[in-house]
C-alpha cells in the first residue's frame, strides 16, 4: 500500500523507488460519486449518479470533437446567432446537440436550459432534475486554439411540477450541483455537489475522468486580477477605483499582476487553482452585465463559495439573485475571499457617501 493510502503502486525493475510510480487503485468520477452518495445520501435512488454519468459522456464527446475540430473543418461560423445574440460557431451547434441528446437519453432530466436555445426544453418521462448549461463557453476563441469549456448547473425539479420555466427561475442557492469542464492540454472537470470541490482529469486511454485534485480550496488572497480592461471607460466609479488601487497601490506595496485569457472557464480555472479575482462587472455599455446568470454566474459562484471564496455583483451575493428570464445577465466579481471583500468594501464606501 502506498504512503497516502490510495492504493498499491509499482516501482522500478530493481525494486528501488521509481520516479514514475503507477497508481493501480485510482478513483474515477463514477467511483467518487458512488462513495459520496454512501456518505451523504444513503437513501438516494441512484438517479443523480446516472445523471452525472450522462454529463460526463457529454463532456467526453465534446472534448473529442474539439480536439478534431481543425482536422474536420469544425471551426468557423455556423451562419447563425444564438439566443443571447452571439454568433454561433459550428462547434457551438454540435456541442448543443450533444448535450441535448445526452440529457434526453439519461431519462433523469425533465428540463434543460442551453445558451444556444431560446426557450427551455422539456423532455418526456419522469425525470427529476433540471440542467442549465453553456455547452461551449468561450467559443469565439476556438479558431485561435485557446482553452474553452462547458459550464453546467443542476436543480431538482420542484415538487409536483411537470416541467416548466419556474423550475429553473430560482436562486443559485437552490442548485444541488455545478461545475465546468475545461478543454485544453487535457480535459479537466471541476465539480461540486455541495460538499466541497473536486477536480478530475480525463484519461483518454482509459476513457475515464480520474480524481486528480481532491478537496480544492482557493487561496484566501493572491495579487492577481483577471478582467477585460478594454471596458474600463464604461465601468462605474467603484469598479474603476478598485482596479486603480490594484495597479497603483500605496508606496512600498507591489501592484497586482494581470492575467486575462478571455475564456471564462480558463480564467476561472486558473483563479480557482492559484487565487486572485476574476471580474466581468456590469457597466454603462452592458447595464445588466455580460455573463449569463443561470449557466455561467451561478455555477461558478457555487464552485467558488464551496472552495472557500466569494462571488458578488459588488452589492449583492450572486447566489441570492432570483432570475426573471432564463438568459438573464449579471455583472460579477468572484475569487479569493480577501480580494472580493475589497470590492464589496469599495462599493459600500460609495453607498455611504451617496
N, C-alpha and C positions, 0 to 999 in steps of 0.2 A: 504494500500500500504506500502511495506517495505521501510526502510530508503534510500536505494540506487536506488529506482525507478524501480527495476527489476520485481516487481510483488508482489502479496499477499503472505503472509506466514501464517502458522498455528502455534499456541503456545500450551502450556500445558493445561490440563483439567481445572485447576483453573483460567485460564485467565491470569496468570502471564507469565513472559518470560520463554521460554523453551530453554534448551541447544541444542535441536535438532530441530530447526525451519526448516520447509519443504517449499521450494520454489515451488510454483504452476504455476509460469509463467517462464518456462525455455526456453532457447534459444538453439534449436537444430541446427545441421550443415545446414540442408536444409533451415530452417528459416533464419539463418545467411546469407547464400549465396543469398537468395532472397532479403533480406534487403540491402546487399552490392550492388546487381545488381541495385536496385532502386536508390541508392546514386551515383554510379559511372558509370553505363552503362544503362541509361534509354532507349536506342534504342536496347538493347540486345534482341536476339531471344529466349533465354531460353536454347539454345543448351549447353552452358557451365554448366548451372545448372544441366542438365540431365547427362552430363559427370561426374560431381562431385558426383552425386547420384550413378552412376555406380562404381566409385572409392571407395566410402565408403562401397558399398556392398562387393567389393573385400576384403577390409580391415577386415570387419566383418567375412567373410568366412575364411580368412587366420587365424584370431585370434581364431576362433572356432576350427580349425584343430590343431593349435599349442597347445592349452590347452588340447587336447585329445591325443596328439602325443604319449606319452609313453603308454597310455592305449591300443591304437590300432596299436602299432608297427610301428609308422611313423618316429621313429628316426633311425639313422644309414645311411650308404651309399647306394645310388641307383645303384652303379656299373658303373658310367659314369662320364665324366668330362664335364663342361660347355664351353661356347665359349671363356672364358678367362683362361681356363686351371685348374680351381678349381674343386676338387672332388665334385660331386653333392650329396646332401643329399636327402632322399626321399621327405622331405617337400619342398626342392627347386623345384622339379619337379611338385609337387601338386600346390605350390604357383604360379608357372609359368602358369600352365594350368588354374587356377582360374583367373589370370589376363588377359590372352588371351581371355578367354570366356566372361569375364565381359566387356572388351573393345569392342569386336566384337558385343555383344548384345546391347551395348549402341546406336549403329548406328551413333555415333558422332565422332568416331576415324577413321582416314584413315591410319595412320602409327603408328606402335608400335615397340619400341626397348626394348628388355629384355636382362638382363645379361645372361640368360640361352639360348638365341638363337644366332646362328652365324650371321644371317642376319636380316634385317628389315622384319616385317610382314606388308603387305599392305592389308587392308580389302576392301571388295566390298562396294558399296554405296557412298554417297556424304558427308562423314564425313569431318569436318573442322579442326580437331585437330590431333596433333602428341603427343603421350605419350611415355616417356622414363622411365624405371623403373628397379630397383633391387627388385624383388618380396620378397625375404627374405635375407636381408643383415645380416651378422654375423652368418650364419647357422652353421659354424664349432663349435659354442658354444651351439648348441641346446641340445646335449646329456647331457650337464652339467647344463641345466636349466637356462642359462644366457639369459637376455633380448636380443631379436633380433628385426628386424623391416623391414618395406617396405619403400623404398625411391622412389620418383617419381618427374617428371617434365613434364610440358605441353608447347608445342609450338602451334601456329596457323599454319595451312597449308599455304604454300606460294601461292600467287595469281596465278590462272591458273594451279596449279600443280594437277596431278592425283595421287600423292603419290610416292615419291622416296627418296633415301637416302639424297639428298640435302636438304630436308625439315627439317632434324634434325642436319645436319653438320653446325650448326650455333652457334654463341657465346651465352653464358649464359645470356647476357643482353637482348636477344630476347625471353626468356622464359616468359610466361604470368602467370604461377602458378607453385608452387613447394611445397613439403612437405615431411613428413615422418609419419609413424605410428609405434610406439614402442609397442611391445607385451611383457609386463612384469606383474607386480602385477595387472595392468589394461591396457587396450589398449588406448594409448594416440596419438591422431592425432594433428600434428602441421602443419599449413597451411599458405601460403601467396599467395595472388593474385596480389601482387604489391602495396598493401595499408596497410602495416604493417603485423604483425604476430599474429595469434591467435591459442590457444590450446583448444582441445576438448577431453573429456574422454568418452569412450563407457560405457553407462549404459546398462548392459546386460539384465536387467529386461525389460527395455523399448525398447531395440534394437536400440537405437539412440545414436549418438555422441552429447554430451552436451557441450556447451561452458563453460569451467572452468578456462581458462587462457586468458582473453581478452587483446589485445594490449601488447603482450610480448616484453620486452626490455632487452637486455643483458647488464649487468653492464659494465661500462667503463673500469674497471680494476678489477682483482682478482688474488691473488697469488696462482693459481692452474695451473698445466700443465698436459696434457694427451698425452702421446706418448709411443711408443714401444721402450724402451731404450735398448732392446736387439740388435737393429740395430745401436747403437752408433758408433761402429767401422767402419761402412760403410758410415756414414754421412760426408758431406763436411765440410770444416773448419768453415764457418759462422754458420752452424747449431750446430756444436759441441761447438763453443764459446757461442752461445746464451744459450744453455741449461746449460753449465758450469756456466755462470753468474747467472742463476736462482738458482742453487743448492749451489753455493759458492759466495754469494753476498759480497758487501763491509762490512767492520766492522761496527757493530751496526744495520745491517739490517737482517731480517729473511729470510731464504731460502724459496722457494716455496714448496707447497705440491704437491705430485704426485698422480694422480687418473687415472688409466687406466684399462678399462674393456676388451677391445679387440673387442668390437662390436661398429661400428661407430655410429649407431643410439643411443645406450645407452650412449656412451661417449659424443656425441653432445647434447643430451637432457639435461644431467647434466650441460654441459658447457653453454648452452643457458639459463638455469634457474639460475645458480649460478655465471657465469662468468669464466674467465680464458682463456686458449688457448688449442685447440686440434691440433695436428700436426702429419702428416704422410708424411715427406719430401721425395723427390727423393734422391737416394743415389747411391753408386758405384755398389750395387747389383741390384737395380731397377732404372736404369738411367732415365727412364721416369716417375718414381713414381709407386705406387702400386694401388691407388684408381682410379676407372673409372671416366672419366671426365663428360660424359653426364648424367649419372644416379646416381652418388654419389657426386662428387665435385660441379657441377653446382647447383643442388637443395639445398644442404647445404649452399653453398656460398650465394645463393639468399635469403634464410631464414635469415642467419646471418646478411647480409647487411640491410635487411628490419627491423631487430631488433636493428640496430644501431652499429653492429660490422663490422669487415673487414675480407676478405679472400684473400690470396696471395700464390704464389709459393715461395715467397721470393723476386722475382724480377718482378713479373707481377701479376696484378689483375686477379683472377681466372675467373671471368665472361667475361673478354675480350678475352680469348683464343678461337680460332676457331678450333674445332676438325677436323681431317682429316679422321678418321675412327670412327665407332660407338662405338668401345670398346677401344678407346684411354685412356691412363692413365695419371695421373699428380701427382706431389708432391703437398702438401697443408698445409698451416697454417691458421687456422681460429678461431675466437672467439672475445673476448673483444677488442675494438679499441686500447687502450693503449698497450695491450700485443702484438698485431700483429704489431703495429708500431715499437716496439723494434726489431722484426725480420727483418722488412724492413730496419731499420737503420743499423743493423748488416751487412746485405748483401751490402748495399750502401758503408759501410766502406771498405769492401773487394774489391768492384769495383773501388773505388777511389785509393786504394793502388796498384791495379794490373798494 
